[in-house]
Amino acid sequence: MTILGVGLIGASLAQSCRQRKLVETIVGFGRNAGNLKKAQELDIIDSGSTDLITAVTGSDLIVLCTPVGVLVERVREMLPFLEDGCIITDAGSVKGAMVDEIDALMPDSIYYVGAHPIAGGEKSGLEASSADLLTGAKCIITPTAKTRADALKRITEFWAGVGMQTISMDAHEHDTVFGALSHLPHVVAYALMNTVAGVKTDSYGDILSMSAGGLRDITRIASSDPVMWRDICLKNKRPVVTLIDQFQETLAHIKTLIEEDQADALRETFAHANLHREKLVETNT
């Protein structure tokens, strides 16, 4: 198996595969030779290379854990050097058009099955990885009309083999669902953090030092990798923009209730949010 991108997800996947003896050899690819060396020293991978062709040659399984902004280009670069029967999967959090584009690149002898392991957090990189990060988490599998049944079966079993709950979903539907569940919340957290940090008074030019735990909790994901989330937003542009519009409408409604002193309606709006929050907690415990 070759893992492209030995960061949080890639390194955690490698450790889980090692622990469960799912593959014989794990090769890592990345731009940072030091990171690959450290992963090898920690026995996360067997070997690593900053040369893509060297890393993928001879592999039966390729897992792309690279940023979504370069994922398709990586597939295009390595395809001529893959052996017949090789299966490609990925960990990208955007599917839709990306899956369609990769499908169109696939020759008859190489197989691609899109996937999105729903795991991780605001911390990124090799240092944040662990063998149990994926255990019990959901993994969305996004087959298309072009997906071979045997490849789909093998990839579904692979992600289940590292302890994940696999769910099959249309790639474009995936982008709407996770645009709402993940991409919009990150955009809101970034916007909220920038808004609050920009507030100044006559006496205080920086108010963040006076914040309690609430602001820290609600903006936790604003610590996420800016480059990764830039790429995700641009690759999932249409759903994200639509969801921002919906959020702005909801926020504008709350603004109107406050401006017009509609106390009962404002309380009811917040109460509905309480109920939705309770349902969210219940379904994730």
Secondary structure, 3 states (H helix, E strand, C coil): CEEECCCHHHHHHHHHHHHHCCCCCCEEECCCHHHHHHHHHCCCCCEEECCHHHHHCCCCEEEECCCHHHHHHHHHHHHHHCCCCCEEEECCCCCHHHHHHHHHHCCCCCEEEEEEEECCCCCCCHHHCCCCCCCCCEEEEECCCCCCHHHHHHHHHHHHHCCCEEEECCHHHHHHHHHHHHHHHHHHHHHHHHHHHCCCCCCCCCCHHHCCHHHHHHCHHHHCCHHHHHHHHHHCHHHHHHHHHHHHHHHHHHHHHHHCCCHHHHHHHHHHHHHHHHHHHHHCC
